[in-house]
Amino acid sequence: MRRALRMRAERRQLMTAEAEVLGELRRLRARLPQLTGALAASADGLVLAHDTVDGEAESVAALTAAALGVGQRLTDSTGQGRFRELLVRGESGYVATYAAGGSAVLTLLAEPRINVGRLHLEARRSSARIGELVDGALERREPNRLGQLPPPYPGRPPLPGKPPPAAGPPVREVHRPGSP
């Protein structure tokens, strides 16, 4: 029950950034006219904002979450570090997915004639901005009915640029005589 309430509160916080994220998606599509769709979603597949022609946003977000999971496992298991982006080329165009901060992902649909280098350049900028918006929305915690702030979400990885929380007192090394 607590987990469900926490997830509901998190979704409500994510939705506070919806208008700004949608604005970023529209600016990205204006810079790259060969884009046929743009979608920002949470890492678990919740649509945050989309600027697409068709009504497939929810299924694309769910598939993106699955691809994100596979991409994360692949980069981890091969020692390539954290997931950054994924590019899929089909007969009719591209699907590009970019990590957007610690909690979101940007997925773009593009025509086959797009300049892939420019796609990466513009999408990386937009994904960084979307990541800031979404992570910022998650950091803003809403007070409960009593005016108390809930604790930060457990298990969430530290945001980029922020030190991880201290795990306890620092460990002091002791040098014993006769040891190297």
N, C-alpha and C positions, 0 to 999 in steps of 0.2 A: 504494500500500500504506500509506504514512504517513497519507494522508488518511483511509483507511478505519479505521485504528487510532485516529486522533484523533477521528473521529466516534463510534466505539464508546466511547471514554473519555468523551466529552461526554455521550452518552446515559446512561452509567452514573452520571455526576454529576447529571444531570437527575432520574434516578429516586430519588436520595436525598431529594429534596423531595416525592416523590409523596404520602406520608401527610399532610403539612401542606397541600398543595394540595387534596387530596381533602377535608380538613376544612373548608377555606375554601369549596369548592363546596357542601358540605352546609349550612354556615351561611347561605350566600347563598340556597339553595333554601328554607331555613326562613324567611328574611325575606321572600321573594317566592314565596308558594304557587302563583302562576300560572305559574311556570317548569315546563316539562315535561322539561327536560334542561339539563345544564351540562357543559362540556368545556373542559379546559385542554390546550393542545398547544404543541409547539415551533413556531417559525416555519416549519420545513420539513415540518410535518405529522405529527410523532411524538406520539402520545397520551401525555400526562403523567399525567392523572387524568380520570375522568369519573364523573358521577352521572346516568346516563340509564336509561330503561326498556328501550330496545331495544339490540341488539347492533351498531348502526351507527357506533360511535365512530370506528373507523379511517377509514371513508369520509367522515364529517363532518370529521374532522381534515384529511384530504387536500384536501377541497373548501375548507375554511377557509384552508389554506395558499395555495391558488390564488387565492381571493378577496383574501387579504392582499396577495399580489403585485400584483394588479390595483389594489387600493386604494392601495398605496404608489406605484405608477406614476402613478395618477390625481392624487393629492395633490401629488406632485413636479412633474408636467408642468403643473399649473394654478397652481403657486405657493402652494399652501395649507399648506405645511410638512409635517411628518412625519405619517404615518397615525396616527389616534387611535381611530376607531370606524366601524363600518358597520352600518346597520340595514336589513333587508329585510323587507317586509310581504307575506305571502301570504294566501290566502283563509282558511287555518286557523290563522294566527298569525304570530309574528315569529321571525326569526333575527337575533340581534345579536352582533356580533364586536367585541372591544375589544383594543387593544394592551396587553400585560401585560409591561412592562419592555422590555428590548432583545432578548429571545430567545423570548418566548412570546406566546400569544394566548388570550383567553377567548372561547368561543362559547356563547351561551345560546339555548335554544328556549323560546318563551313562547306562552301562549294568546292569542287575539285580544282578550280583555277586560282584558289587563294595562294598568296605568297606565304609559305609556311614560316619563314623567318620572321616576317612581320606579324603573323598570327602569334607566334611565341612571344615576341617583344611586347605587343600590346596586351596580351592575355596575362603575362606575368605581372605587369603593372597593375592591371585591374584585379587580379587575384590577391595581390598584396593589399590593395585598398579594401577589398571585400573582407579579407581576413581581419584587418584592423577594425572594421565596422562590426563584424560578428563577434569577435573576441571582446571588443569593448562593450557590446551589449550584454555578453555573458558575465563580464566583470561587475557590471552594475547590478547589484542585488537589491531586490525589492523588499521593503520591510513587511512583516506580517501584520496581523490585526493589532498586535500589541506594540507595534513600532520597532520590533527587534529585527535585526538583519540575520538571515540564515547563514550557517557556515558555508565556506566555499564548497563547491561540488567535489566530493572525494573521488579519487581515481583519475581526475582530469590531469593530463600532463601539463607541466608549467608552460606558460606562453613564451614564445620566442622573445629574447631580450630581457626576460625576468629571471632572477635566480630561483632555483627550486627551494621549497620550504625546508628549513633546517630539520633534520631527522632527530636531533638530540644534541647533547653536549659534544664538543669536539673530542676526538680521540687523541690522547697524548702518547707519543712514542716514548718508551723507556729504554735507555741504553744500559745494558748490563755489562759489567767488566768481563772481558774474555769473549764477547760476542762480536761478530763483524759489524 
